[in-house]
Amino acid sequence: MQSYFLQRLLLIIPTFIGITLLVFTLTRLVPGGPIERMLAEAQFSGAATSSSSNGFGAQSLSEDQLDQLKAYYGFDKPVIQSYFEWLLKILTLDLGESTRYGEPVWESIKDRLPISVFYGVTTMILTYLLCIPLGIVKAIKHGAPFDHISSAFIFISYAVPGYVIGIACIAYFAANLEWFPLGGFVSDEFEYLSTWEQIKDILNHAALPLIAYMSGSLAVMTFMMKNALMENLAADYVRTATAKGFSFKQAVSRHALRNSLIPLATHFGQNIGVILGGSFLIEKIFNIDGIGLLGYEALVERDYPVVMGILVISAVLYLIGNILSDLCVAWADPRIRFGERK
């Protein structure tokens, strides 16, 4: 098994290169890059100047100026050469400089990283803490009124997009009842609050966004847990355990439950990869300045260094998360021996 995980760790390198090379190439091929955006802004300002002056607008950039801009943004070299130069900078932990903000990419990311990590980790923890016991109860009480009622709410939360649930929560709980703030991560007077009041303030602001974040994943994970447990409860080894004198509760907790956690363990890595992704719509609705919103704005503004910087962090998390998923699967099912042949 050690050799298997060593191979998986080494496989991160070519996979990372493949992902980043593909996206890096796309950023060089799609129209509307930073140079085109600057030219469009110059033409727009030139038209505005000419309309408000004696008709002499801003002149278009010369060929030498265009060549200098291409050299500055790295568009004067072949894609492969530019990519490996960018990759060498990544190895030195240099993510480049934002074409929109004019500051290092890491400076743009690190201010928003704690917010995204908070929401991502909290969403993942709450999802597992809720879906496992809820799935167990639904499997044991399959066909009971509780199962039908809870399934109706879960299906609704799965069918309705998270940003729609977020809008509904803001309209009712924040605007109408005024139980929660309308948005933001903390209050304006956060720095002047005590430690306990700061914790309450963060939780108060995070309640509604977390509901929107959890709506879809909680539904999927709950039904995965329920279906896996029902399948294991119908297996022969559970009937054998009860025939040997184990109670139904003991058979579930000692045998069926652990095997039912395997499907959830396989999705653990994907959940880790989503920590930084977030949802730019939810962040926009709740005015949360996170990584998701930053990535969306970087795509719109063609701020490719920021896009690649977010991709680097997300890709590394996703690849490491897949390895952690295998570890979780091996823990849940000791019969699994990765990389070993019979």
C-alpha positions as MATLAB code, in Angstrom:
seq = 'MQSYFLQRLLLIIPTFIGITLLVFTLTRLVPGGPIERMLAEAQFSGAATSSSSNGFGAQSLSEDQLDQLKAYYGFDKPVIQSYFEWLLKILTLDLGESTRYGEPVWESIKDRLPISVFYGVTTMILTYLLCIPLGIVKAIKHGAPFDHISSAFIFISYAVPGYVIGIACIAYFAANLEWFPLGGFVSDEFEYLSTWEQIKDILNHAALPLIAYMSGSLAVMTFMMKNALMENLAADYVRTATAKGFSFKQAVSRHALRNSLIPLATHFGQNIGVILGGSFLIEKIFNIDGIGLLGYEALVERDYPVVMGILVISAVLYLIGNILSDLCVAWADPRIRFGERK';
ca = [
       0.000    0.000    0.000;
       2.906    2.358    0.653;
       4.098    1.935   -2.922;
       0.591    2.719   -4.171;
       0.376    6.006   -2.305;
       3.934    6.858   -3.374;
       2.843    6.365   -6.990;
      -0.195    8.558   -6.379;
       2.013   11.291   -4.948;
       4.323   11.114   -7.956;
       1.304   11.143  -10.269;
       0.418   14.582   -8.894;
       3.266   16.113  -10.917;
       2.157   15.136  -14.468;
      -1.500   15.658  -13.587;
      -0.785   19.146  -12.275;
       1.233   19.972  -15.386;
      -1.577   18.711  -17.624;
      -4.256   20.763  -15.855;
      -2.284   23.985  -15.713;
      -0.912   23.640  -19.250;
      -4.425   23.223  -20.654;
      -5.798   26.278  -18.850;
      -2.665   28.313  -19.564;
      -3.018   27.549  -23.278;
      -6.683   28.554  -23.237;
      -5.811   31.902  -21.669;
      -3.511   32.568  -24.621;
      -6.052   31.540  -27.256;
      -9.306   33.121  -26.095;
      -9.924   36.669  -27.342;
     -10.162   39.694  -25.091;
      -6.918   39.395  -23.124;
      -5.411   42.136  -20.955;
      -3.832   43.890  -23.959;
      -7.110   43.968  -25.891;
      -8.865   45.239  -22.784;
      -6.329   48.048  -22.386;
      -6.717   48.990  -26.059;
     -10.486   49.066  -25.726;
     -10.239   51.293  -22.643;
      -7.791   53.583  -24.476;
     -10.141   53.848  -27.459;
     -13.074   54.571  -25.188;
     -11.194   57.271  -23.293;
      -9.941   58.643  -26.588;
     -13.463   58.887  -27.954;
     -14.604   60.637  -24.789;
     -11.658   63.057  -24.983;
     -12.294   63.857  -28.636;
     -15.966   64.569  -27.994;
     -15.145   67.004  -25.189;
     -12.197   68.743  -26.866;
     -11.376   70.163  -30.282;
     -11.717   66.776  -31.953;
      -8.214   65.491  -31.211;
      -8.655   62.124  -29.451;
      -6.122   59.775  -28.013;
      -3.953   58.154  -30.633;
      -3.778   54.385  -30.941;
      -0.702   52.650  -29.593;
       2.282   52.258  -31.868;
       3.774   48.908  -32.820;
       6.673   49.434  -30.429;
       4.279   50.117  -27.574;
       2.258   47.012  -28.440;
       5.434   44.932  -28.495;
       6.395   46.316  -25.093;
       2.960   45.393  -23.709;
       3.199   41.885  -25.145;
       6.656   41.470  -23.623;
       5.411   42.788  -20.272;
       2.501   40.319  -20.142;
       4.490   37.453  -21.671;
       2.528   37.260  -24.929;
       5.606   37.734  -27.115;
       6.812   34.130  -26.690;
       5.443   30.741  -27.748;
       2.868   29.228  -25.406;
       5.074   26.344  -24.279;
       8.010   28.626  -23.502;
       5.788   31.055  -21.610;
       4.208   28.182  -19.689;
       7.487   26.721  -18.461;
       8.716   30.159  -17.473;
       5.498   30.569  -15.490;
       5.952   27.083  -14.015;
       9.471   27.932  -12.831;
       8.044   30.947  -11.013;
       5.409   28.715   -9.404;
       8.159   26.439   -8.088;
       9.607   29.487   -6.322;
       6.121   30.270   -4.924;
       5.771   33.299   -7.216;
       2.219   33.417   -8.593;
       2.891   36.488  -10.712;
       1.338   39.939  -10.672;
      -2.317   40.789  -11.176;
      -3.016   42.731  -14.370;
      -6.106   44.258  -12.774;
      -4.906   45.284   -9.321;
      -1.208   45.724  -10.147;
      -0.165   43.755   -7.061;
       1.207   40.235   -6.501;
      -1.410   37.549   -7.067;
      -0.767   36.089   -3.634;
      -1.653   39.432   -2.050;
      -5.023   39.326   -3.819;
      -5.646   35.730   -2.775;
      -4.418   35.704    0.820;
      -6.863   38.404    1.919;
      -9.781   36.266    0.726;
      -8.331   32.853    1.536;
      -9.334   32.749    5.237;
     -12.941   33.576    4.327;
     -13.171   30.799    1.734;
     -11.432   28.302    4.018;
     -13.822   29.160    6.842;
     -16.932   28.628    4.734;
     -15.507   25.596    2.931;
     -14.312   23.741    6.018;
     -17.408   24.634    8.044;
     -19.692   23.505    5.228;
     -17.852   20.203    4.888;
     -17.867   19.493    8.636;
     -21.543   20.377    9.078;
     -22.495   18.343    6.010;
     -20.863   15.198    7.381;
     -22.164   15.782   10.895;
     -25.729   16.074    9.579;
     -25.820   13.630    6.674;
     -24.461   10.614    8.553;
     -27.000   10.518   11.444;
     -29.823   11.655    9.147;
     -28.991    8.954    6.612;
     -28.844    6.336    9.379;
     -32.260    7.283   10.759;
     -33.793    7.396    7.269;
     -32.408    3.937    6.437;
     -33.620    2.379    9.685;
     -37.029    4.059    9.412;
     -37.387    3.561    5.680;
     -41.011    4.035    4.634;
     -41.983    5.698    7.922;
     -43.526    9.207    8.022;
     -40.199   10.694    9.114;
     -38.519    9.227    6.035;
     -41.143   10.644    3.666;
     -41.224   14.110    5.246;
     -37.448   14.437    5.438;
     -37.103   13.171    1.855;
     -39.473   15.888    0.656;
     -37.374   18.624    2.279;
     -34.149   17.064    1.032;
     -35.446   16.795   -2.539;
     -36.488   20.446   -2.450;
     -33.079   21.540   -1.181;
     -31.437   19.500   -3.937;
     -33.701   20.767   -6.722;
     -33.517   24.440   -5.778;
     -30.113   26.048   -6.512;
     -28.134   27.264   -3.545;
     -28.205   30.907   -4.626;
     -32.013   30.805   -4.827;
     -32.147   29.444   -1.282;
     -29.759   32.212   -0.294;
     -32.037   34.878   -1.789;
     -35.049   33.375   -0.007;
     -33.174   33.304    3.315;
     -32.122   36.933    2.942;
     -35.629   38.049    1.996;
     -37.336   36.287    4.900;
     -34.880   35.892    7.768;
     -32.757   39.009    7.177;
     -34.992   41.609    5.508;
     -38.373   40.572    6.932;
     -37.680   39.128   10.380;
     -34.310   40.902   10.814;
     -32.855   37.925   12.660;
     -29.625   37.977   10.647;
     -27.599   40.659    8.823;
     -28.159   41.179    5.110;
     -24.613   40.251    4.160;
     -20.930   40.602    4.761;
     -18.500   38.457    6.712;
     -18.335   40.592    9.869;
     -19.872   43.800   11.165;
     -18.266   47.206   10.716;
     -17.522   47.448   14.441;
     -15.968   43.959   14.555;
     -12.555   45.205   15.706;
     -14.062   46.855   18.788;
     -15.920   43.740   19.981;
     -14.699   41.291   22.602;
     -13.511   37.834   21.604;
     -16.823   36.161   22.447;
     -18.780   38.897   20.680;
     -16.555   38.518   17.622;
     -17.312   34.773   17.496;
     -21.033   35.482   17.775;
     -20.781   38.130   15.083;
     -19.045   35.737   12.647;
     -21.578   32.971   13.327;
     -24.449   35.404   12.947;
     -23.176   36.496    9.535;
     -22.326   32.927    8.479;
     -25.664   31.261    9.316;
     -27.554   32.078    6.117;
     -24.632   31.584    3.684;
     -23.917   28.171    5.229;
     -27.523   27.117    4.636;
     -27.150   28.072    0.983;
     -23.778   26.312    0.696;
     -24.997   23.093    2.338;
     -28.305   22.719    0.501;
     -27.093   20.640   -2.431;
     -24.252   18.653   -0.867;
     -26.268   17.705    2.208;
     -29.011   16.179    0.061;
     -26.587   14.105   -2.028;
     -24.562   12.867    0.943;
     -27.662   12.011    2.984;
     -29.133    9.811    0.265;
     -25.739    8.207   -0.335;
     -25.563    7.329    3.345;
     -29.132    6.026    3.420;
     -28.825    3.882    0.296;
     -25.462    2.438    1.338;
     -26.751    1.534    4.804;
     -29.944   -0.045    3.430;
     -27.859   -2.137    1.058;
     -25.633   -3.326    3.889;
     -28.587   -4.037    6.180;
     -29.880   -6.450    3.562;
     -26.510   -8.233    3.298;
     -25.935  -11.737    4.626;
     -23.313  -10.718    7.177;
     -25.820   -8.515    9.026;
     -28.319  -11.369    9.236;
     -25.503  -13.634   10.400;
     -24.573  -11.146   13.130;
     -28.148  -10.987   14.407;
     -28.371  -14.793   14.275;
     -25.295  -15.005   16.520;
     -27.004  -12.958   19.190;
     -26.160   -9.388   18.280;
     -28.997   -6.932   18.631;
     -30.083   -4.973   15.575;
     -28.467   -1.837   16.996;
     -25.178   -3.676   17.550;
     -25.259   -5.161   14.047;
     -25.730   -1.709   12.581;
     -23.085    0.061   14.659;
     -20.413   -2.662   14.565;
     -20.807   -4.003   11.034;
     -23.114   -2.200    8.607;
     -22.269    1.378    9.544;
     -18.568    1.251    8.783;
     -19.121   -0.319    5.360;
     -21.760    2.297    4.616;
     -19.238    5.086    5.111;
     -17.207    3.976    2.076;
     -19.251    6.001   -0.499;
     -18.911    9.098    1.697;
     -15.175    8.508    2.015;
     -14.752    8.433   -1.770;
     -16.262   11.941   -2.004;
     -14.071   13.365    0.749;
     -11.374   14.487   -1.690;
     -13.861   16.226   -3.949;
     -15.247   18.128   -0.978;
     -11.746   19.306   -0.096;
     -11.242   20.536   -3.646;
     -14.401   22.606   -3.413;
     -13.182   24.428   -0.282;
     -11.608   27.204   -2.340;
     -14.085   27.117   -5.168;
     -17.126   28.207   -3.259;
     -19.923   29.787   -5.262;
     -19.498   33.251   -6.705;
     -23.295   33.663   -6.875;
     -23.701   32.969   -3.151;
     -20.735   35.215   -2.368;
     -22.233   37.936   -4.541;
     -25.657   37.634   -2.885;
     -24.260   37.775    0.649;
     -21.502   40.263   -0.210;
     -18.769   37.817    0.783;
     -15.362   38.718   -0.623;
     -14.122   35.158   -1.119;
     -12.082   33.188   -3.641;
     -15.117   32.266   -5.749;
     -16.028   35.893   -6.365;
     -12.380   36.795   -6.961;
     -12.055   34.048   -9.580;
     -15.222   35.138  -11.338;
     -14.138   38.769  -11.465;
     -10.684   37.706  -12.687;
     -12.273   35.773  -15.564;
     -14.515   38.685  -16.501;
     -11.624   41.154  -16.377;
      -9.234   38.698  -18.100;
      -6.906   38.845  -15.118;
      -5.159   35.621  -16.110;
      -2.415   35.627  -13.439;
      -5.117   35.587  -10.728;
      -7.013   32.867  -12.602;
      -3.887   30.716  -12.791;
      -3.015   31.419   -9.166;
      -6.422   30.211   -7.980;
      -6.131   27.213  -10.311;
      -2.768   26.246   -8.815;
      -4.106   26.199   -5.260;
      -7.363   24.463   -6.234;
      -5.611   21.813   -8.334;
      -3.144   20.957   -5.574;
      -5.958   20.692   -3.032;
      -8.021   18.517   -5.349;
      -5.150   16.143   -6.121;
      -4.182   15.809   -2.466;
      -7.862   15.366   -1.618;
      -8.084   12.343   -3.923;
      -5.243   10.700   -2.038;
      -6.956   11.479    1.265;
     -10.102    9.867   -0.158;
      -8.186    6.637   -0.738;
      -6.899    6.789    2.834;
     -10.450    7.249    4.113;
     -11.666    4.328    2.016;
      -8.860    2.130    3.357;
      -9.825    3.127    6.897;
     -13.515    2.438    6.323;
     -12.883   -0.923    4.654;
      -9.782   -2.736    5.984;
     -10.243   -5.371    3.267;
      -9.042   -2.888    0.670;
      -5.346   -3.107   -0.080;
      -4.374   -0.574   -2.714;
      -1.721   -1.687   -5.134;
      -1.596   -5.284   -3.874;
      -2.294   -8.186   -6.191;
      -3.888  -11.409   -5.138;
];
